[in-house]
Amino acid sequence: MFNEQRTSPRKVLKARALVTFDGAAPLAARTVDVGGNGLCLTYPQPMPVGECALSFEVSLEGKLHTIRTRSKALYCIFSNGEYKIGFQFLSLDLAAMTLLAKYMR
């Protein structure tokens, strides 16, 4: 059984995401929710645990903003016919932190 380890509140976010593990092609996924420290996304196949480049879209005030950051995939679990992968942000820049803070309000 998976134990909840989140350290910040989450908010539903249904958007496109790209995950790129070093040396591999980008994987197009969908976000589930996001918080100040990470996000969860879904993908039809399992993903490895480890560091990667992550980008995803956030809609604020009628505009789409793309957030790009280094992240770490912490877990990958099968749920309801797809895989849920939890990511921890490793290096959010100030602009990305500001966008997420506005989205979380």
Buried (B, 14 or more C-beta within 10 A) or exposed (E): EEEEEBEEEBEEBEBBBBBEBEEEEEBEBBBBBBBBBBBBBBBEEEBEEEBBBBBBBBEEEEEEBBBBBEBBBBBBEEEEEBBBBBBBBBEBEEEBBEBBEEBBE
